[in-house]
Amino acid sequence: MLKKIVTVLVFVNTIGLLGIFGGGFYAYKYVNSGNFEKLIKSKIMGDIQSALPSAIEDKLPSITGKSIPLPIK
């Protein structure tokens, strides 16, 4: 009876371990793929484009002063 229990536990443990390795390999391949990079870049650019107008709304001056001549050597 004990031998059957140990055999079942070893089988379940082996299936779990293969699942962990398989999931880790799949996650590694997905994170290093070009599609993942494009997805992250588009999400970041969307967040920046939605936040940027409100971030600089009151920061830009409406009037500027005279230009300063630069000494050219």
mmCIF file as gemmi writes it, N, C-alpha and C atoms, coordinates in Angstrom:
data_model
loop_
_atom_site.group_PDB
_atom_site.id
_atom_site.type_symbol
_atom_site.label_atom_id
_atom_site.label_alt_id
_atom_site.label_comp_id
_atom_site.label_asym_id
_atom_site.label_entity_id
_atom_site.label_seq_id
_atom_site.pdbx_PDB_ins_code
_atom_site.Cartn_x
_atom_site.Cartn_y
_atom_site.Cartn_z
_atom_site.occupancy
_atom_site.B_iso_or_equiv
_atom_site.pdbx_formal_charge
_atom_site.auth_seq_id
_atom_site.auth_asym_id
_atom_site.pdbx_PDB_model_num
ATOM 1 N N . MET Axp A 1 ? 0.824 -1.198 0 1 0 ? 1 A 1
ATOM 2 C CA . MET Axp A 1 ? 0 0 0 1 0 ? 1 A 1
ATOM 3 C C . MET Axp A 1 ? 0.872 1.268 0 1 0 ? 1 A 1
ATOM 4 N N . LEU Axp A 2 ? 1.9 1.267 0.835 1 0 ? 2 A 1
ATOM 5 C CA . LEU Axp A 2 ? 2.795 2.419 0.915 1 0 ? 2 A 1
ATOM 6 C C . LEU Axp A 2 ? 3.532 2.637 -0.409 1 0 ? 2 A 1
ATOM 7 N N . LYS Axp A 3 ? 3.86 1.546 -1.083 1 0 ? 3 A 1
ATOM 8 C CA . LYS Axp A 3 ? 4.554 1.634 -2.367 1 0 ? 3 A 1
ATOM 9 C C . LYS Axp A 3 ? 3.679 2.333 -3.407 1 0 ? 3 A 1
ATOM 10 N N . LYS Axp A 4 ? 2.373 2.059 -3.405 1 0 ? 4 A 1
ATOM 11 C CA . LYS Axp A 4 ? 1.455 2.71 -4.346 1 0 ? 4 A 1
ATOM 12 C C . LYS Axp A 4 ? 1.347 4.207 -4.058 1 0 ? 4 A 1
ATOM 13 N N . ILE Axp A 5 ? 1.293 4.569 -2.791 1 0 ? 5 A 1
ATOM 14 C CA . ILE Axp A 5 ? 1.193 5.986 -2.411 1 0 ? 5 A 1
ATOM 15 C C . ILE Axp A 5 ? 2.453 6.732 -2.847 1 0 ? 5 A 1
ATOM 16 N N . VAL Axp A 6 ? 3.613 6.145 -2.599 1 0 ? 6 A 1
ATOM 17 C CA . VAL Axp A 6 ? 4.873 6.776 -2.985 1 0 ? 6 A 1
ATOM 18 C C . VAL Axp A 6 ? 4.96 6.897 -4.509 1 0 ? 6 A 1
ATOM 19 N N . THR Axp A 7 ? 4.527 5.884 -5.233 1 0 ? 7 A 1
ATOM 20 C CA . THR Axp A 7 ? 4.547 5.919 -6.69 1 0 ? 7 A 1
ATOM 21 C C . THR Axp A 7 ? 3.651 7.039 -7.219 1 0 ? 7 A 1
ATOM 22 N N . VAL Axp A 8 ? 2.465 7.188 -6.644 1 0 ? 8 A 1
ATOM 23 C CA . VAL Axp A 8 ? 1.544 8.258 -7.061 1 0 ? 8 A 1
ATOM 24 C C . VAL Axp A 8 ? 2.145 9.618 -6.739 1 0 ? 8 A 1
ATOM 25 N N . LEU Axp A 9 ? 2.738 9.77 -5.568 1 0 ? 9 A 1
ATOM 26 C CA . LEU Axp A 9 ? 3.345 11.047 -5.209 1 0 ? 9 A 1
ATOM 27 C C . LEU Axp A 9 ? 4.516 11.397 -6.128 1 0 ? 9 A 1
ATOM 28 N N . VAL Axp A 10 ? 5.335 10.423 -6.484 1 0 ? 10 A 1
ATOM 29 C CA . VAL Axp A 10 ? 6.444 10.661 -7.41 1 0 ? 10 A 1
ATOM 30 C C . VAL Axp A 10 ? 5.904 11.065 -8.777 1 0 ? 10 A 1
ATOM 31 N N . PHE Axp A 11 ? 4.857 10.407 -9.233 1 0 ? 11 A 1
ATOM 32 C CA . PHE Axp A 11 ? 4.256 10.738 -10.521 1 0 ? 11 A 1
ATOM 33 C C . PHE Axp A 11 ? 3.703 12.167 -10.523 1 0 ? 11 A 1
ATOM 34 N N . VAL Axp A 12 ? 2.974 12.525 -9.464 1 0 ? 12 A 1
ATOM 35 C CA . VAL Axp A 12 ? 2.397 13.883 -9.365 1 0 ? 12 A 1
ATOM 36 C C . VAL Axp A 12 ? 3.515 14.92 -9.281 1 0 ? 12 A 1
ATOM 37 N N . ASN Axp A 13 ? 4.56 14.613 -8.519 1 0 ? 13 A 1
ATOM 38 C CA . ASN Axp A 13 ? 5.687 15.527 -8.398 1 0 ? 13 A 1
ATOM 39 C C . ASN Axp A 13 ? 6.395 15.713 -9.743 1 0 ? 13 A 1
ATOM 40 N N . THR Axp A 14 ? 6.557 14.652 -10.496 1 0 ? 14 A 1
ATOM 41 C CA . THR Axp A 14 ? 7.206 14.733 -11.806 1 0 ? 14 A 1
ATOM 42 C C . THR Axp A 14 ? 6.377 15.578 -12.769 1 0 ? 14 A 1
ATOM 43 N N . ILE Axp A 15 ? 5.065 15.37 -12.777 1 0 ? 15 A 1
ATOM 44 C CA . ILE Axp A 15 ? 4.186 16.163 -13.646 1 0 ? 15 A 1
ATOM 45 C C . ILE Axp A 15 ? 4.25 17.649 -13.248 1 0 ? 15 A 1
ATOM 46 N N . GLY Axp A 16 ? 4.253 17.929 -11.96 1 0 ? 16 A 1
ATOM 47 C CA . GLY Axp A 16 ? 4.355 19.317 -11.493 1 0 ? 16 A 1
ATOM 48 C C . GLY Axp A 16 ? 5.672 19.956 -11.883 1 0 ? 16 A 1
ATOM 49 N N . LEU Axp A 17 ? 6.753 19.21 -11.737 1 0 ? 17 A 1
ATOM 50 C CA . LEU Axp A 17 ? 8.064 19.732 -12.092 1 0 ? 17 A 1
ATOM 51 C C . LEU Axp A 17 ? 8.167 20.01 -13.588 1 0 ? 17 A 1
ATOM 52 N N . LEU Axp A 18 ? 7.651 19.116 -14.409 1 0 ? 18 A 1
ATOM 53 C CA . LEU Axp A 18 ? 7.651 19.352 -15.855 1 0 ? 18 A 1
ATOM 54 C C . LEU Axp A 18 ? 6.8 20.577 -16.212 1 0 ? 18 A 1
ATOM 55 N N . GLY Axp A 19 ? 5.704 20.752 -15.506 1 0 ? 19 A 1
ATOM 56 C CA . GLY Axp A 19 ? 4.864 21.928 -15.735 1 0 ? 19 A 1
ATOM 57 C C . GLY Axp A 19 ? 5.581 23.219 -15.38 1 0 ? 19 A 1
ATOM 58 N N . ILE Axp A 20 ? 6.318 23.202 -14.282 1 0 ? 20 A 1
ATOM 59 C CA . ILE Axp A 20 ? 7.078 24.39 -13.875 1 0 ? 20 A 1
ATOM 60 C C . ILE Axp A 20 ? 8.167 24.707 -14.896 1 0 ? 20 A 1
ATOM 61 N N . PHE Axp A 21 ? 8.921 23.687 -15.322 1 0 ? 21 A 1
ATOM 62 C CA . PHE Axp A 21 ? 9.961 23.919 -16.325 1 0 ? 21 A 1
ATOM 63 C C . PHE Axp A 21 ? 9.366 24.375 -17.659 1 0 ? 21 A 1
ATOM 64 N N . GLY Axp A 22 ? 8.284 23.741 -18.069 1 0 ? 22 A 1
ATOM 65 C CA . GLY Axp A 22 ? 7.639 24.122 -19.326 1 0 ? 22 A 1
ATOM 66 C C . GLY Axp A 22 ? 7.096 25.535 -19.277 1 0 ? 22 A 1
ATOM 67 N N . GLY Axp A 23 ? 6.466 25.891 -18.16 1 0 ? 23 A 1
ATOM 68 C CA . GLY Axp A 23 ? 5.944 27.253 -18.007 1 0 ? 23 A 1
ATOM 69 C C . GLY Axp A 23 ? 7.045 28.292 -17.983 1 0 ? 23 A 1
ATOM 70 N N . GLY Axp A 24 ? 8.142 27.981 -17.313 1 0 ? 24 A 1
ATOM 71 C CA . GLY Axp A 24 ? 9.277 28.906 -17.28 1 0 ? 24 A 1
ATOM 72 C C . GLY Axp A 24 ? 9.897 29.094 -18.645 1 0 ? 24 A 1
ATOM 73 N N . PHE Axp A 25 ? 10.032 28.011 -19.396 1 0 ? 25 A 1
ATOM 74 C CA . PHE Axp A 25 ? 10.583 28.105 -20.754 1 0 ? 25 A 1
ATOM 75 C C . PHE Axp A 25 ? 9.666 28.926 -21.651 1 0 ? 25 A 1
ATOM 76 N N . TYR Axp A 26 ? 8.358 28.677 -21.559 1 0 ? 26 A 1
ATOM 77 C CA . TYR Axp A 26 ? 7.389 29.424 -22.369 1 0 ? 26 A 1
ATOM 78 C C . TYR Axp A 26 ? 7.425 30.907 -22.002 1 0 ? 26 A 1
ATOM 79 N N . ALA Axp A 27 ? 7.474 31.223 -20.712 1 0 ? 27 A 1
ATOM 80 C CA . ALA Axp A 27 ? 7.52 32.623 -20.277 1 0 ? 27 A 1
ATOM 81 C C . ALA Axp A 27 ? 8.799 33.301 -20.771 1 0 ? 27 A 1
ATOM 82 N N . TYR Axp A 28 ? 9.925 32.594 -20.699 1 0 ? 28 A 1
ATOM 83 C CA . TYR Axp A 28 ? 11.193 33.152 -21.174 1 0 ? 28 A 1
ATOM 84 C C . TYR Axp A 28 ? 11.129 33.453 -22.67 1 0 ? 28 A 1
ATOM 85 N N . LYS Axp A 29 ? 10.615 32.511 -23.454 1 0 ? 29 A 1
ATOM 86 C CA . LYS Axp A 29 ? 10.513 32.715 -24.893 1 0 ? 29 A 1
ATOM 87 C C . LYS Axp A 29 ? 9.546 33.857 -25.225 1 0 ? 29 A 1
ATOM 88 N N . TYR Axp A 30 ? 8.445 33.976 -24.476 1 0 ? 30 A 1
ATOM 89 C CA . TYR Axp A 30 ? 7.462 35.025 -24.744 1 0 ? 30 A 1
ATOM 90 C C . TYR Axp A 30 ? 8.031 36.398 -24.411 1 0 ? 30 A 1
ATOM 91 N N . VAL Axp A 31 ? 8.724 36.513 -23.282 1 0 ? 31 A 1
ATOM 92 C CA . VAL Axp A 31 ? 9.275 37.802 -22.875 1 0 ? 31 A 1
ATOM 93 C C . VAL Axp A 31 ? 10.373 38.253 -23.844 1 0 ? 31 A 1
ATOM 94 N N . ASN Axp A 32 ? 11.102 37.344 -24.43 1 0 ? 32 A 1
ATOM 95 C CA . ASN Axp A 32 ? 12.171 37.699 -25.368 1 0 ? 32 A 1
ATOM 96 C C . ASN Axp A 32 ? 11.698 37.793 -26.81 1 0 ? 32 A 1
ATOM 97 N N . SER Axp A 33 ? 10.412 37.654 -27.063 1 0 ? 33 A 1
ATOM 98 C CA . SER Axp A 33 ? 9.911 37.718 -28.434 1 0 ? 33 A 1
ATOM 99 C C . SER Axp A 33 ? 9.705 39.169 -28.863 1 0 ? 33 A 1
ATOM 100 N N . GLY Axp A 34 ? 9.672 39.386 -30.161 1 0 ? 34 A 1
ATOM 101 C CA . GLY Axp A 34 ? 9.442 40.73 -30.696 1 0 ? 34 A 1
ATOM 102 C C . GLY Axp A 34 ? 8.036 41.229 -30.436 1 0 ? 34 A 1
ATOM 103 N N . ASN Axp A 35 ? 7.06 40.32 -30.4 1 0 ? 35 A 1
ATOM 104 C CA . ASN Axp A 35 ? 5.68 40.735 -30.147 1 0 ? 35 A 1
ATOM 105 C C . ASN Axp A 35 ? 5.517 41.31 -28.759 1 0 ? 35 A 1
ATOM 106 N N . PHE Axp A 36 ? 6.176 40.72 -27.777 1 0 ? 36 A 1
ATOM 107 C CA . PHE Axp A 36 ? 6.097 41.216 -26.406 1 0 ? 36 A 1
ATOM 108 C C . PHE Axp A 36 ? 6.698 42.618 -26.316 1 0 ? 36 A 1
ATOM 109 N N . GLU Axp A 37 ? 7.812 42.823 -27 1 0 ? 37 A 1
ATOM 110 C CA . GLU Axp A 37 ? 8.46 44.138 -26.997 1 0 ? 37 A 1
ATOM 111 C C . GLU Axp A 37 ? 7.541 45.193 -27.622 1 0 ? 37 A 1
ATOM 112 N N . LYS Axp A 38 ? 6.904 44.854 -28.743 1 0 ? 38 A 1
ATOM 113 C CA . LYS Axp A 38 ? 5.977 45.792 -29.39 1 0 ? 38 A 1
ATOM 114 C C . LYS Axp A 38 ? 4.782 46.095 -28.485 1 0 ? 38 A 1
ATOM 115 N N . LEU Axp A 39 ? 4.274 45.09 -27.807 1 0 ? 39 A 1
ATOM 116 C CA . LEU Axp A 39 ? 3.131 45.272 -26.906 1 0 ? 39 A 1
ATOM 117 C C . LEU Axp A 39 ? 3.489 46.218 -25.766 1 0 ? 39 A 1
ATOM 118 N N . ILE Axp A 40 ? 4.62 46.012 -25.144 1 0 ? 40 A 1
ATOM 119 C CA . ILE Axp A 40 ? 5.048 46.861 -24.029 1 0 ? 40 A 1
ATOM 120 C C . ILE Axp A 40 ? 5.301 48.288 -24.506 1 0 ? 40 A 1
ATOM 121 N N . LYS Axp A 41 ? 5.963 48.44 -25.649 1 0 ? 41 A 1
ATOM 122 C CA . LYS Axp A 41 ? 6.24 49.78 -26.174 1 0 ? 41 A 1
ATOM 123 C C . LYS Axp A 41 ? 4.95 50.526 -26.496 1 0 ? 41 A 1
ATOM 124 N N . SER Axp A 42 ? 3.975 49.848 -27.089 1 0 ? 42 A 1
ATOM 125 C CA . SER Axp A 42 ? 2.719 50.524 -27.421 1 0 ? 42 A 1
ATOM 126 C C . SER Axp A 42 ? 1.952 50.909 -26.163 1 0 ? 42 A 1
ATOM 127 N N . LYS Axp A 43 ? 1.99 50.08 -25.136 1 0 ? 43 A 1
ATOM 128 C CA . LYS Axp A 43 ? 1.317 50.436 -23.878 1 0 ? 43 A 1
ATOM 129 C C . LYS Axp A 43 ? 1.986 51.628 -23.212 1 0 ? 43 A 1
ATOM 130 N N . ILE Axp A 44 ? 3.327 51.639 -23.209 1 0 ? 44 A 1
ATOM 131 C CA . ILE Axp A 44 ? 4.046 52.756 -22.587 1 0 ? 44 A 1
ATOM 132 C C . ILE Axp A 44 ? 3.804 54.042 -23.362 1 0 ? 44 A 1
ATOM 133 N N . MET Axp A 45 ? 3.863 53.98 -24.69 1 0 ? 45 A 1
ATOM 134 C CA . MET Axp A 45 ? 3.629 55.187 -25.488 1 0 ? 45 A 1
ATOM 135 C C . MET Axp A 45 ? 2.208 55.692 -25.329 1 0 ? 45 A 1
ATOM 136 N N . GLY Axp A 46 ? 1.24 54.788 -25.21 1 0 ? 46 A 1
ATOM 137 C CA . GLY Axp A 46 ? -0.143 55.208 -24.975 1 0 ? 46 A 1
ATOM 138 C C . GLY Axp A 46 ? -0.295 55.909 -23.643 1 0 ? 46 A 1
ATOM 139 N N . ASP Axp A 47 ? 0.367 55.393 -22.615 1 0 ? 47 A 1
ATOM 140 C CA . ASP Axp A 47 ? 0.317 56.025 -21.297 1 0 ? 47 A 1
ATOM 141 C C . ASP Axp A 47 ? 0.986 57.39 -21.317 1 0 ? 47 A 1
ATOM 142 N N . ILE Axp A 48 ? 2.116 57.494 -22.02 1 0 ? 48 A 1
ATOM 143 C CA . ILE Axp A 48 ? 2.82 58.778 -22.091 1 0 ? 48 A 1
ATOM 144 C C . ILE Axp A 48 ? 1.992 59.801 -22.857 1 0 ? 48 A 1
ATOM 145 N N . GLN Axp A 49 ? 1.405 59.38 -23.982 1 0 ? 49 A 1
ATOM 146 C CA . GLN Axp A 49 ? 0.618 60.322 -24.783 1 0 ? 49 A 1
ATOM 147 C C . GLN Axp A 49 ? -0.62 60.795 -24.045 1 0 ? 49 A 1
ATOM 148 N N . SER Axp A 50 ? -1.205 59.968 -23.212 1 0 ? 50 A 1
ATOM 149 C CA . SER Axp A 50 ? -2.392 60.406 -22.465 1 0 ? 50 A 1
ATOM 150 C C . SER Axp A 50 ? -2.01 61.277 -21.275 1 0 ? 50 A 1
ATOM 151 N N . ALA Axp A 51 ? -0.826 61.076 -20.689 1 0 ? 51 A 1
ATOM 152 C CA . ALA Axp A 51 ? -0.42 61.845 -19.516 1 0 ? 51 A 1
ATOM 153 C C . ALA Axp A 51 ? 0.318 63.131 -19.88 1 0 ? 51 A 1
ATOM 154 N N . LEU Axp A 52 ? 0.929 63.194 -21.034 1 0 ? 52 A 1
ATOM 155 C CA . LEU Axp A 52 ? 1.778 64.325 -21.392 1 0 ? 52 A 1
ATOM 156 C C . LEU Axp A 52 ? 1.027 65.659 -21.487 1 0 ? 52 A 1
ATOM 157 N N . PRO Axp A 53 ? -0.126 65.757 -22.149 1 0 ? 53 A 1
ATOM 158 C CA . PRO Axp A 53 ? -0.777 67.066 -22.232 1 0 ? 53 A 1
ATOM 159 C C . PRO Axp A 53 ? -1.124 67.66 -20.875 1 0 ? 53 A 1
ATOM 160 N N . SER Axp A 54 ? -1.588 66.865 -19.952 1 0 ? 54 A 1
ATOM 161 C CA . SER Axp A 54 ? -1.927 67.407 -18.636 1 0 ? 54 A 1
ATOM 162 C C . SER Axp A 54 ? -0.676 67.72 -17.818 1 0 ? 54 A 1
ATOM 163 N N . ALA Axp A 55 ? 0.432 67.06 -18.1 1 0 ? 55 A 1
ATOM 164 C CA . ALA Axp A 55 ? 1.664 67.294 -17.35 1 0 ? 55 A 1
ATOM 165 C C . ALA Axp A 55 ? 2.329 68.609 -17.739 1 0 ? 55 A 1
ATOM 166 N N . ILE Axp A 56 ? 2.212 69.019 -19.013 1 0 ? 56 A 1
ATOM 167 C CA . ILE Axp A 56 ? 2.885 70.246 -19.454 1 0 ? 56 A 1
ATOM 168 C C . ILE Axp A 56 ? 1.899 71.376 -19.733 1 0 ? 56 A 1
ATOM 169 N N . GLU Axp A 57 ? 0.658 71.187 -19.393 1 0 ? 57 A 1
ATOM 170 C CA . GLU Axp A 57 ? -0.38 72.173 -19.72 1 0 ? 57 A 1
ATOM 171 C C . GLU Axp A 57 ? -0.046 73.561 -19.17 1 0 ? 57 A 1
ATOM 172 N N . ASP Axp A 58 ? 0.283 73.669 -17.902 1 0 ? 58 A 1
ATOM 173 C CA . ASP Axp A 58 ? 0.557 74.966 -17.276 1 0 ? 58 A 1
ATOM 174 C C . ASP Axp A 58 ? 2.042 75.279 -17.192 1 0 ? 58 A 1
ATOM 175 N N . LYS Axp A 59 ? 2.877 74.463 -17.744 1 0 ? 59 A 1
ATOM 176 C CA . LYS Axp A 59 ? 4.317 74.641 -17.611 1 0 ? 59 A 1
ATOM 177 C C . LYS Axp A 59 ? 4.915 75.489 -18.73 1 0 ? 59 A 1
ATOM 178 N N . LEU Axp A 60 ? 4.294 75.526 -19.892 1 0 ? 60 A 1
ATOM 179 C CA . LEU Axp A 60 ? 4.851 76.278 -21.006 1 0 ? 60 A 1
ATOM 180 C C . LEU Axp A 60 ? 4.476 77.75 -20.898 1 0 ? 60 A 1
ATOM 181 N N . PRO Axp A 61 ? 5.443 78.641 -21.081 1 0 ? 61 A 1
ATOM 182 C CA . PRO Axp A 61 ? 5.133 80.069 -21.001 1 0 ? 61 A 1
ATOM 183 C C . PRO Axp A 61 ? 4.363 80.524 -22.243 1 0 ? 61 A 1
ATOM 184 N N . SER Axp A 62 ? 3.493 81.509 -22.047 1 0 ? 62 A 1
ATOM 185 C CA . SER Axp A 62 ? 2.752 82.047 -23.189 1 0 ? 62 A 1
ATOM 186 C C . SER Axp A 62 ? 3.538 83.176 -23.862 1 0 ? 62 A 1
ATOM 187 N N . ILE Axp A 63 ? 4.427 83.841 -23.121 1 0 ? 63 A 1
ATOM 188 C CA . ILE Axp A 63 ? 5.236 84.94 -23.66 1 0 ? 63 A 1
ATOM 189 C C . ILE Axp A 63 ? 6.689 84.678 -23.287 1 0 ? 63 A 1
ATOM 190 N N . THR Axp A 64 ? 7.57 84.965 -24.228 1 0 ? 64 A 1
ATOM 191 C CA . THR Axp A 64 ? 9.007 84.825 -23.947 1 0 ? 64 A 1
ATOM 192 C C . THR Axp A 64 ? 9.673 86.181 -24.058 1 0 ? 64 A 1
ATOM 193 N N . GLY Axp A 65 ? 10.873 86.261 -23.539 1 0 ? 65 A 1
ATOM 194 C CA . GLY Axp A 65 ? 11.632 87.517 -23.588 1 0 ? 65 A 1
ATOM 195 C C . GLY Axp A 65 ? 12.451 87.616 -24.838 1 0 ? 65 A 1
ATOM 196 N N . LYS Axp A 66 ? 13.329 88.62 -24.866 1 0 ? 66 A 1
ATOM 197 C CA . LYS Axp A 66 ? 14.2 88.84 -26.004 1 0 ? 66 A 1
ATOM 198 C C . LYS Axp A 66 ? 15.247 87.738 -26.076 1 0 ? 66 A 1
ATOM 199 N N . SER Axp A 67 ? 15.713 87.5 -27.283 1 0 ? 67 A 1
ATOM 200 C CA . SER Axp A 67 ? 16.749 86.477 -27.448 1 0 ? 67 A 1
ATOM 201 C C . SER Axp A 67 ? 18.095 87.029 -26.99 1 0 ? 67 A 1
ATOM 202 N N . ILE Axp A 68 ? 18.958 86.152 -26.562 1 0 ? 68 A 1
ATOM 203 C CA . ILE Axp A 68 ? 20.282 86.535 -26.086 1 0 ? 68 A 1
ATOM 204 C C . ILE Axp A 68 ? 21.275 86.203 -27.193 1 0 ? 68 A 1
ATOM 205 N N . PRO Axp A 69 ? 22.056 87.182 -27.634 1 0 ? 69 A 1
ATOM 206 C CA . PRO Axp A 69 ? 23.038 86.882 -28.687 1 0 ? 69 A 1
ATOM 207 C C . PRO Axp A 69 ? 24.167 86.002 -28.127 1 0 ? 69 A 1
ATOM 208 N N . LEU Axp A 70 ? 24.544 85.012 -28.893 1 0 ? 70 A 1
ATOM 209 C CA . LEU Axp A 70 ? 25.618 84.133 -28.496 1 0 ? 70 A 1
ATOM 210 C C . LEU Axp A 70 ? 26.919 84.611 -29.097 1 0 ? 70 A 1
ATOM 211 N N . PRO Axp A 71 ? 27.969 84.663 -28.276 1 0 ? 71 A 1
ATOM 212 C CA . PRO Axp A 71 ? 29.27 85.093 -28.824 1 0 ? 71 A 1
ATOM 213 C C . PRO Axp A 71 ? 29.83 83.983 -29.708 1 0 ? 71 A 1
ATOM 214 N N . ILE Axp A 72 ? 30.172 84.333 -30.935 1 0 ? 72 A 1
ATOM 215 C CA . ILE Axp A 72 ? 30.735 83.367 -31.861 1 0 ? 72 A 1
ATOM 216 C C . ILE Axp A 72 ? 32.214 83.675 -32.012 1 0 ? 72 A 1
ATOM 217 N N . LYS Axp A 73 ? 33.038 82.691 -31.789 1 0 ? 73 A 1
ATOM 218 C CA . LYS Axp A 73 ? 34.495 82.896 -31.869 1 0 ? 73 A 1
ATOM 219 C C . LYS Axp A 73 ? 35.023 82.515 -33.212 1 0 ? 73 A 1
